[in-house]
Amino acid sequence: MRFTMLPSPLSLFATWFVLQAAAAPAAAAGSKVLTPQDFKETVADGIWFIEHFSPYCRHCRNFEPTWNRVVDEFEKKPNLGIHMAQVNCALNGDLCTENGVTGYPQMNLYRNGQFVETFTDERDFNILVDFLLARAEPVADFLSSSTTVEQEELAAEIVPVDENLVIQTSQVESNPSGEVVSLTSETFDNFVAQAPTFVKFFAPWCGHCKKLAPTWMQVARRMQHKLNIAEVNCDEFKSLCSKQGVTGYPMLFYYSHGAKTEYTGSRKYEPLVAFADKAASPTMQQISAHDLDKVVHENPVAYVLLLSSSNEQIMNEVAKDSQLLLGSPPIFVSSSKELFTRYDIPTTESWVILSFKDNDPKEPISVFDSSISDKLSTWLFANRLPTSIELSRDVFQQVMHAPHNPLVVITATPNDIQNDVSSKLNDIAKKWRLRKNRVGRQDVIFTWMDADQWGSWMKSMYGVKVKDQPKVVVADHNRLVYWDRDTTGQPIQLNAVSIFSAIEGVYDNKIRSKHSENIMERILRAFNSSLTSTEDFIIAHPYMAVLLILGFLAAVIMAIKRLLDDDTDLQSEHRYIKGGRLD
């Protein structure tokens, strides 16, 4: 009889371990791997970022491509003084234990042989790069070259107009430390008045706020020397948050030159940095008369500042008022006499701003004349949108909550005919722009919406059900009312006659509006508005509020006392009558 020896459990485990080791990933390509023999000697000089990993760790394997990208990024910039390496904890467990490694992958930062900190944020490429850039120690050669880069960037912010005119930005340095600044009720107003600031309003118990916190810190590091990044704890400073219009957490506002705008985009790192970069960028560019047609053709909306002579005060005024545009639409600057002549602008005017829309350089749709109006920021916002635009999530707030409260023509259209509808609506919008009787009346913006994507919203707000044909309504979102019929009583059609009839009917109060909210929603909104108004009054006039409350309480007490006195008199009279009876 032949006996077959079965493998022992120990041999099976050894075989499994060998196979796993053979299948496990090696250290990242191009990354230096340290051992107990060379670890201390290697990290003794300079900044070292060390990944402690295990080849059997699933998270380590998933993270490997990101680590390789970070290594490649800093290999291209050796003068930054950032060095990177790895330690295989499966082979060098004692070394990892000695360095306080409690899980994989763990990344520790060392400076001249001393442990500094452990990286604890999200293992994202951009976050890792920003983390290391904030801790870099550039060598002398790089410092001299970076100074040149900074000088070039500064020079890029001084844009010449013809021979003598320059555009200058604020001289106040923003975000010198690359950190989030915590503001209080006492420091808020002064801080945001000094330089443009991106502010997060949060509550410590808010889950979304906790999730945003590390990203917000990364944004602050990224925007060092560019833009102030701050935060306000609304649990500690409730009155400040109420005053700033905070209705939920977290809320993000951008402040610039006494005005603010809410950021409603994504809370992820890349969109936040894109917004901050745009906000911190210079807002005006020089052009010649020859360049004007090109820039107008390239931008749906473009502003052109015409200056008859160099005037630094005017430049600073326009730069400040245009900050909240965040470069959209762009402002171009010229002192070309040819442009004054082309657009029939008297050369006696020291400066004017022309607004061009729909890629049409023939004639500006609006001209800001400084001798007539002094509300430049209002004019800039009133003219910032194209005559017609798709009402998407990206522009919804800009359109529906525009500061000048326009009427919005909304065309809900099926997806398969959007191109035809947008083209037709654009033609209608251009015809409306050329009408003379619209001057001095509420502005109108023409929009179209994807009915497949926005169908439920259109139905709940305006009662619109879209099947095969587009549906048109005129909305005043500021008042939460709308109109769906023209002056003939017929549903608004997608043609100039019907839409213009509806708009004129709105202007002349010839057609009745409908509410976007039901009666219960309107009652709740009115109640909430009254509470907000009361709260604002108490915050603005605390002493008067206390006097009114005391006066109200005194009136109530006096009324109650009078009732009690009247009741006592009646009881006394009743007793007197009863006692005088003969029976």
Salt bridges, closest charged atoms under 4 A:
GLU73 OE2 - LYS77 NZ 3.10
GLU98 OE2 - LYS40 NZ 3.68
GLU117 OE2 - ARG135 NE 2.52
ASP121 OD2 - ARG221 NH2 3.92
ASP130 OD1 - ARG222 NH1 3.97
GLU137 OE2 - ARG111 NE 2.49
GLU173 OE2 - HIS225 ND1 2.71
GLU231 OE1 - LYS200 NZ 3.24
ASP277 OD1 - LYS226 NZ 3.90
ASP293 OD1 - ARG342 NH1 3.33
GLU338 OE2 - ARG342 NH2 3.64
ASP358 OD2 - ARG433 NE 3.26
ASP443 OD2 - HIS404 NE2 3.19
ASP476 OD2 - ARG479 NH1 3.48
ASP484 OD2 - LYS514 NZ 2.92
GLU504 OE2 - ARG435 NH2 3.35
GLU504 OE1 - ARG441 NH1 2.65
ASP508 OD1 - ARG441 NH2 3.54
GLU517 OE2 - ARG525 NE 2.88
ASP583 OD2 - ARG581 NH2 2.44
